[in-house]
Amino acid sequence: METLSLQGSPKTPTVEMNAETGVIEIKGRSIPENSIDFYRPVVDWLDKYSENPANETIVNIQLEYFNTSSSKCILDVFKKLETVYKKNGEKGVVINWYYEEDDEDMLEAGEDYQSILKIPFKMIELEE
């Protein structure tokens, strides 16, 4: 399965998804013109990946900001990862949610996702 790489821009995050290593990274700002179009290849990749995932999937999310339409798409990404988690059991998926130390909104966003999903999140504070 091919690695998915999307180059970031001022409005879109950098996305790296590697099926061999099981490492998925989404970093930057997510305020694309059309969130559904931007996240479609990510969700499609996860559909294929969930058929034969790595033993451990490590997801690193480090977003500075995301808009409302992105939040729904990010939830769709997490729901696909929930499928992988259910297949691989407890140690199958780890989500590392990074937030800057003064960014209460981003911490709360991570906690909100964690409350909706059945995947363990690690909240990781970044020092400025």
N, C-alpha and C positions, 0 to 999 in steps of 0.2 A: 504494500500500500504506500502511495506516495505521501511525502511530507507536504502539508499545506502551509505556505508562507504568504502572508499578506503584508505588504509594506505599509507602515503607518503614515499618517498625514496629520495636519493640524486638526482635522475633524474625525479621523478614524484611528483606531488602535492598531498597533503592530500585533499580528497573530502568527504564532509558530505552533504547528501541531505535528508531532513526530510519532508515528505509530510504532516504530521500532523501540524507541526509548520509553514510550508512554508519557512523554512530557508535553504538556499543552500550556502555552503562555499567551496571555492577552494583556497588553500594556499600553498605556497612553490615555487619550481622550476619545470618547465615543459619542460623537454628535453628527453622525452622517446624515446626508440629505434624505436617504431612504434606508432606515435601519434594517428592514426586512431583506432588501437586496444585498446589503453589506454582509449580514450574518447568514444568508442562505448557504454559501459554500461551507461555512463552519458547521452548520447543522447537518448538511449533507455528508460531510466528512465524518462527523460523529456517528451518523447512521451506519456507515460502512465499518467504522472502527469498532462499534459495539458488537458487530458480528464475531470479531476475533481480536479482543483487546489484549494489551500487554498484561502481564501478571499484576503490575502495579501502575496506576495512572496518577501522575502528579500534575495538578492543575495550579498554575501560578497566575493569579489575577491581580494586576497592579494598575488600577484605573485612577486617573486624577479626577475625572468627572465623566458622567454619562447622563444623557437626557432620558426623558420618560419613555420614548419609543425604543431606545436602546435597552432600557431595563427589562422590557417584555422579552426582547430577543435574547438577552443574557439569561433570563429565566428559562427560555427554551433550550439554550445550550446546557444549562445545569440539569434540566429534565432528561436530556439525552445522556448526560453523565450518570444520572441516577440509574438508568438502564444498565450501564457498565458496572456500577456499584452493586446492583442486585445480582448480576452474573458472577462477579468476582468475590463477593462477600466483604467482610469487615475491612480488610486491608486493600481492597480493590482500587479505591479512589480516595485521594487526599486533595482537598482544595485549600490552597494557601491564599488567603485574602489579605493583601497588603494595603495598608493605609498610612498616610502621614500622621505624625503624632498629634497634630492639632485638628485633624479632619474628622470631627465627630460625625458628620453626615455620611462619609464613606464607611466608617466603622458601623454605623447603624444600618446602612444598606447591606453590608455583609451579614450582619446579625439577622436582618429581615429575610434574606435568602436562606440562611441557615435554618430559620424557624419553619420555612415552607418545605424544605427538602429533607431527605433521609440520608444525607451524606455528611460526614464530619468535616467541619471547617476549622482551620487554624487561623486565628486572627493575628496578624504579624504587623506590629507597629514599626514604621520606618522613622528613624531619627532624621531631622532636617539637616 
